[in-house]
Amino acid sequence: MKNRILTLIALLFFISGGIIYAQVPYANLEFNEPNQLFQSETPLSMKWKYSDKDMRKKTNDSTFLDCVLSYQKEDGAWDSLEVQVRARGNWRQENCFLTPVKIQIKKEQREGTIFEGNKELKMVLPCRNNDQGLDYVLREYMAYKLYEPISPFHFKTRRVALEFTDDRGKKEKAYQLEAFLIEDTKEVAGRCNARRLKRNVHPLQQEDFCCTQNDFFQFMIGNTDYSVAYQHNEKLLFVEGMKAIPVPYDFDMCGLVNANYAVVSQVGGETLPITDVTQRFWRGFQRPPGVYEQVRDYYLDNKEAVLAKAEALKPAFRDVKEYDEAREFILEFYGILESPSEFRRQILDKARTK
């Protein structure tokens, strides 16, 4: 009789949502190593020169500027290769002192170098020309690193110590900048043995666990500037035997960065009931019983790994207060997860139905 009662209790716990999977849905999948560029945490020293004015005015999705990229190899020697660059990021083009860029590297140029395997790369550059602006770049880079212990479906990044010379004719100006490179979506798909989905997929038709992982992450960093439904600052991957999986990117408007120019995003014209990017707002959809609890437990189990990613960047900050503020923001998220009442109030009760 006692065994029957225990079995019944366990069954009720399962049905009520205590357990939804025996393991995460990608637990048995195989993932490939990133290419050489993204295997190191050491900042890559780089130099290049171009006209930022020409970058803004003369490039578009199909028009690039030619540029020579110099980089320091592991033995300390410098090498160079020819690349093509163009501006990206409409908001930053209009509001920042430098525009972010997309880089294309021809096969014959990248072969045999640290850039081998990277046909295209994105580079994030500072929006403000001061120490705080450089630390904002570090805080956005931190956001990418925080997702690595959470999901294998993430963009790899590499910090760059960049010497950029703005070619102004006779009046060149050089800058020492904090920057970072982001791998191309095709490389992410290759690492994950997946393919990219270009068509939109409703969030409720995406992989429950993976999509909820993404929503928790966006909530953790205080980001509303995304949409998994319309692939706004998200890419979708498809792995055989699974539903669509979102991969987040572009976090400069999130509360973790808390840039002084950041504004609450109104994706698709939707007005949100918050006025500051440091106010968290849950944007995830309702899911089958137990998914939220499983993802919550997953984040709690990986708390130390997440905090370690932040801690590793502490020495790089120009102002340690910027790091302390970012770390406290992460801890506030974990405080919500660790409080049953706050978890229900700020997440479960806010889950969307449409």
C-alpha positions as CSV (number, residue, x, y, z in Angstrom):
1,M,0.0,0.0,0.0
2,K,2.8,2.4,0.9
3,N,4.6,1.8,-2.4
4,R,1.3,2.4,-4.3
5,I,0.9,5.7,-2.5
6,L,4.4,6.8,-3.3
7,T,3.9,5.9,-6.9
8,L,0.7,7.8,-7.1
9,I,2.4,10.9,-5.6
10,A,5.2,10.7,-8.1
11,L,2.7,10.3,-10.9
12,L,0.7,13.4,-9.8
13,F,3.9,15.4,-9.5
14,F,4.7,14.5,-13.1
15,I,1.3,15.3,-14.4
16,S,1.1,18.6,-12.5
17,G,4.3,19.9,-14.1
18,G,7.0,18.9,-11.7
19,I,8.8,17.1,-14.5
20,I,8.3,17.5,-18.2
21,Y,11.5,16.0,-19.7
22,A,13.9,13.4,-18.3
23,Q,16.6,15.6,-19.8
24,V,17.1,18.7,-21.9
25,P,16.0,18.0,-25.5
26,Y,19.4,18.5,-27.0
27,A,21.3,16.4,-24.3
28,N,22.2,13.7,-26.8
29,L,23.1,16.0,-29.7
30,E,26.7,16.4,-31.0
31,F,28.2,19.8,-31.4
32,N,31.3,20.8,-33.3
33,E,34.2,22.9,-32.0
34,P,34.3,26.5,-33.1
35,N,36.9,27.5,-35.6
36,Q,40.3,28.9,-34.4
37,L,39.3,32.5,-34.1
38,F,36.7,31.7,-31.4
39,Q,38.7,29.2,-29.5
40,S,40.5,31.8,-27.4
41,E,39.3,34.2,-24.7
42,T,42.4,36.4,-25.2
43,P,41.6,39.7,-26.9
44,L,42.8,39.8,-30.5
45,S,45.0,42.8,-31.3
46,M,43.9,44.4,-34.6
47,K,44.6,47.5,-36.7
48,W,42.8,48.9,-39.7
49,K,42.1,52.2,-41.4
50,Y,39.1,53.5,-43.4
51,S,36.9,56.5,-43.7
52,D,34.0,56.3,-41.3
53,K,32.2,59.0,-43.3
54,D,32.5,56.9,-46.5
55,M,31.4,53.8,-44.5
56,R,28.1,55.5,-43.6
57,K,27.5,57.1,-47.0
58,K,28.9,54.7,-49.6
59,T,28.1,51.2,-48.3
60,N,24.9,49.2,-48.1
61,D,23.9,45.5,-48.1
62,S,25.8,44.9,-51.3
63,T,28.4,47.7,-51.5
64,F,31.6,47.3,-49.4
65,L,34.8,49.3,-48.9
66,D,38.2,47.6,-49.3
67,C,40.3,47.6,-46.2
68,V,43.5,46.1,-45.0
69,L,43.1,44.3,-41.6
70,S,46.3,43.8,-39.6
71,Y,46.3,41.4,-36.6
72,Q,48.8,40.1,-34.1
73,K,49.5,36.4,-34.1
74,E,50.1,34.2,-31.1
75,D,53.9,34.5,-31.6
76,G,53.7,38.3,-31.4
77,A,54.3,38.9,-35.1
78,W,51.8,40.9,-37.1
79,D,50.2,39.8,-40.3
80,S,47.6,41.3,-42.6
81,L,44.9,40.5,-45.1
82,E,42.5,42.3,-47.4
83,V,38.9,42.4,-46.3
84,Q,35.7,44.2,-47.4
85,V,33.6,46.1,-44.9
86,R,30.3,47.8,-44.8
87,A,28.1,49.6,-42.3
88,R,25.3,47.9,-40.4
89,G,22.8,48.8,-37.7
90,N,20.5,51.6,-38.7
91,W,20.1,53.1,-35.3
92,R,23.8,53.2,-34.5
93,Q,24.6,54.6,-37.9
94,E,22.5,57.6,-37.0
95,N,23.4,58.0,-33.4
96,C,26.9,56.7,-32.7
97,F,30.3,58.2,-33.3
98,L,31.3,55.0,-35.1
99,T,29.0,52.6,-37.0
100,P,29.3,48.8,-36.4
101,V,30.5,46.9,-39.5
102,K,30.1,43.7,-41.3
103,I,33.3,42.1,-42.7
104,Q,33.7,39.8,-45.7
105,I,36.9,37.9,-46.3
106,K,37.6,36.1,-49.5
107,K,38.7,32.4,-49.3
108,E,42.2,33.0,-50.6
109,Q,42.7,35.8,-48.1
110,R,41.5,33.9,-45.0
111,E,43.1,30.5,-45.8
112,G,46.0,29.6,-43.5
113,T,45.2,32.5,-41.1
114,I,43.3,32.7,-37.8
115,F,40.3,33.9,-39.9
116,E,40.0,30.6,-41.8
117,G,36.5,29.4,-41.9
118,N,35.0,32.8,-41.4
119,K,33.6,34.2,-44.7
120,E,31.6,36.8,-42.9
121,L,31.9,38.4,-39.4
122,K,30.2,41.2,-37.6
123,M,32.2,43.7,-35.5
124,V,30.7,45.7,-32.6
125,L,32.3,49.1,-32.1
126,P,31.7,51.7,-29.3
127,C,28.8,54.1,-29.7
128,R,30.4,56.7,-27.4
129,N,34.0,57.9,-27.6
130,N,34.9,57.7,-23.9
131,D,35.8,55.2,-21.2
132,Q,32.1,54.6,-20.4
133,G,31.4,53.9,-24.0
134,L,34.2,51.3,-24.1
135,D,32.8,49.7,-21.0
136,Y,29.3,49.5,-22.6
137,V,30.9,47.3,-25.3
138,L,32.3,45.1,-22.6
139,R,28.9,44.8,-21.0
140,E,27.3,43.8,-24.3
141,Y,30.1,41.3,-24.8
142,M,29.3,40.0,-21.4
143,A,25.7,39.3,-22.4
144,Y,26.9,37.0,-25.2
145,K,29.2,35.2,-22.8
146,L,26.4,34.7,-20.2
147,Y,24.4,32.7,-22.6
148,E,27.2,30.2,-23.4
149,P,26.7,28.1,-20.2
150,I,23.0,28.1,-20.7
151,S,22.5,27.0,-24.3
152,P,24.8,25.4,-27.0
153,F,22.8,27.4,-29.5
154,H,24.6,30.7,-29.2
155,F,26.9,33.1,-31.2
156,K,30.6,32.8,-30.5
157,T,32.4,36.1,-29.9
158,R,36.0,37.3,-29.6
159,R,37.1,40.5,-27.9
160,V,39.3,42.8,-30.0
161,A,41.8,45.4,-28.9
162,L,41.4,47.6,-31.9
163,E,43.5,50.5,-33.2
164,F,41.2,52.2,-35.7
165,T,42.4,55.1,-37.9
166,D,39.7,57.2,-39.3
167,D,40.9,58.2,-42.8
168,R,40.0,61.9,-43.1
169,G,42.4,62.7,-45.9
170,K,45.2,64.9,-44.4
171,K,43.7,64.8,-40.9
172,E,43.7,61.2,-39.9
173,K,42.6,60.4,-36.3
174,A,43.5,57.2,-34.4
175,Y,41.5,55.6,-31.7
176,Q,42.3,52.8,-29.3
177,L,39.0,50.9,-28.9
178,E,37.2,48.0,-27.2
179,A,35.4,45.9,-29.8
180,F,34.4,42.4,-30.5
181,L,33.7,40.0,-33.3
182,I,30.6,37.9,-33.7
183,E,30.6,34.7,-35.8
184,D,28.2,34.4,-38.8
185,T,24.9,32.5,-38.5
186,K,26.2,29.9,-41.0
187,E,29.0,29.1,-38.6
188,V,26.6,28.7,-35.7
189,A,24.5,26.4,-37.7
190,G,27.6,24.4,-38.7
191,R,28.7,24.0,-35.1
192,C,25.2,22.8,-34.1
193,N,24.8,20.5,-37.1
194,A,21.7,22.6,-37.9
195,R,20.5,24.7,-40.8
196,R,19.2,28.2,-40.6
197,L,15.4,28.9,-41.0
198,K,14.7,32.1,-42.9
199,R,10.9,31.8,-42.6
200,N,9.2,33.1,-39.5
201,V,7.9,30.5,-37.0
202,H,5.4,31.3,-34.2
203,P,7.0,31.0,-30.8
204,L,4.5,28.3,-29.8
205,Q,5.7,26.2,-32.8
206,Q,9.3,26.5,-31.6
207,E,11.1,24.1,-29.3
208,D,9.5,24.7,-25.9
209,F,12.6,24.3,-23.7
210,C,14.9,26.2,-26.0
211,C,12.5,29.0,-26.7
212,T,11.9,29.4,-22.9
213,Q,15.6,29.3,-22.2
214,N,15.9,32.3,-24.6
215,D,13.0,34.1,-22.9
216,F,14.6,33.6,-19.5
217,F,17.9,35.0,-20.9
218,Q,16.3,38.1,-22.4
219,F,14.6,38.6,-19.0
220,M,17.9,38.1,-17.2
221,I,19.6,40.8,-19.2
222,G,16.6,43.1,-19.2
223,N,16.1,43.1,-23.0
224,T,12.8,43.8,-24.8
225,D,14.4,44.6,-28.1
226,Y,13.7,41.2,-29.6
227,S,11.1,39.0,-31.2
228,V,11.4,35.3,-31.8
229,A,8.2,35.4,-33.9
230,Y,9.7,37.9,-36.5
231,Q,13.4,37.1,-36.0
232,H,14.1,40.6,-34.7
233,N,17.6,40.2,-33.1
234,E,17.0,36.5,-33.2
235,K,18.0,33.8,-35.7
236,L,16.2,30.5,-36.0
237,L,17.9,27.1,-36.4
238,F,16.5,23.8,-37.3
239,V,17.9,20.5,-36.0
240,E,16.6,17.2,-37.3
241,G,14.1,15.8,-34.9
242,M,13.5,19.1,-33.2
243,K,11.4,22.2,-33.7
244,A,12.8,25.6,-34.5
245,I,15.4,26.9,-32.0
246,P,16.0,30.7,-31.5
247,V,19.5,32.1,-31.2
248,P,19.6,35.7,-29.7
249,Y,22.0,38.5,-30.6
250,D,22.4,42.3,-30.4
251,F,22.0,43.4,-26.8
252,D,23.0,47.1,-26.7
253,M,19.6,48.3,-25.7
254,C,19.3,45.9,-22.7
255,G,19.3,46.7,-19.0
256,L,22.5,44.7,-18.4
257,V,24.4,47.2,-20.6
258,N,22.3,50.2,-19.4
259,A,23.8,52.6,-21.9
260,N,22.9,56.2,-21.3
261,Y,21.4,56.3,-24.8
262,A,19.3,53.1,-24.5
263,V,15.5,53.3,-24.8
264,V,12.8,50.7,-24.2
265,S,12.2,49.0,-27.5
266,Q,8.7,49.0,-29.0
267,V,9.0,46.0,-31.3
268,G,6.2,46.1,-34.0
269,G,4.9,49.3,-32.5
270,E,3.8,47.5,-29.3
271,T,3.8,49.8,-26.3
272,L,5.3,48.2,-23.2
273,P,4.4,49.1,-19.6
274,I,7.9,50.0,-18.7
275,T,9.9,53.3,-19.1
276,D,13.5,52.2,-18.4
277,V,15.6,49.4,-19.8
278,T,16.6,48.3,-16.3
279,Q,12.9,47.4,-15.6
280,R,12.5,43.8,-16.5
281,F,9.4,42.7,-18.4
282,W,8.5,39.1,-19.3
283,R,7.7,38.5,-23.0
284,G,7.6,34.7,-23.1
285,F,4.5,32.7,-24.0
286,Q,2.7,30.1,-21.9
287,R,4.2,26.7,-22.3
288,P,3.1,23.0,-21.4
289,P,3.2,22.2,-17.7
290,G,6.6,21.9,-16.2
291,V,8.6,23.7,-18.9
292,Y,9.0,26.9,-16.9
293,E,10.0,25.0,-13.8
294,Q,12.6,22.9,-15.7
295,V,14.2,26.0,-17.3
296,R,14.2,27.7,-13.9
297,D,16.0,24.8,-12.4
298,Y,18.4,24.8,-15.3
299,Y,19.3,28.4,-14.7
300,L,19.7,27.9,-11.0
301,D,21.9,24.9,-11.5
302,N,24.1,27.0,-13.8
303,K,24.2,30.1,-11.6
304,E,27.9,29.8,-10.7
305,A,28.9,29.2,-14.3
306,V,27.0,32.2,-15.4
307,L,28.5,34.4,-12.7
308,A,32.0,33.1,-13.6
309,K,31.6,34.4,-17.1
310,A,30.9,37.9,-15.7
311,E,33.7,37.6,-13.2
312,A,36.3,36.8,-15.9
313,L,35.7,40.2,-17.4
314,K,36.0,42.3,-14.3
315,P,39.7,43.2,-14.8
316,A,39.0,44.5,-18.3
317,F,36.6,47.3,-17.1
318,R,37.9,50.9,-17.1
319,D,35.5,51.6,-14.2
320,V,34.9,48.8,-11.9
321,K,31.5,50.3,-11.0
322,E,30.3,49.4,-14.4
323,Y,31.1,45.8,-13.7
324,D,29.6,45.9,-10.2
325,E,26.4,47.3,-11.7
326,A,26.2,44.6,-14.3
327,R,26.9,41.8,-11.8
328,E,24.2,43.2,-9.4
329,F,21.7,43.2,-12.3
330,I,22.4,39.5,-12.9
331,L,22.0,38.7,-9.2
332,E,18.6,40.5,-9.1
333,F,17.5,38.0,-11.8
334,Y,18.6,35.1,-9.7
335,G,16.8,36.6,-6.7
336,I,13.6,36.4,-8.7
337,L,14.2,32.8,-9.6
338,E,15.0,31.9,-6.0
339,S,11.8,33.5,-4.7
340,P,8.7,31.4,-5.4
341,S,6.4,34.5,-5.0
342,E,8.5,36.7,-7.3
343,F,9.0,34.0,-9.9
344,R,5.2,33.7,-10.1
345,R,4.5,37.4,-10.0
346,Q,7.1,38.5,-12.5
347,I,7.2,35.5,-14.8
348,L,4.5,32.9,-14.5
349,D,1.7,35.4,-14.2
350,K,3.0,37.4,-17.1
351,A,3.2,34.6,-19.7
352,R,1.6,35.7,-22.9
353,T,-1.2,33.8,-24.7
354,K,-1.0,35.8,-27.9
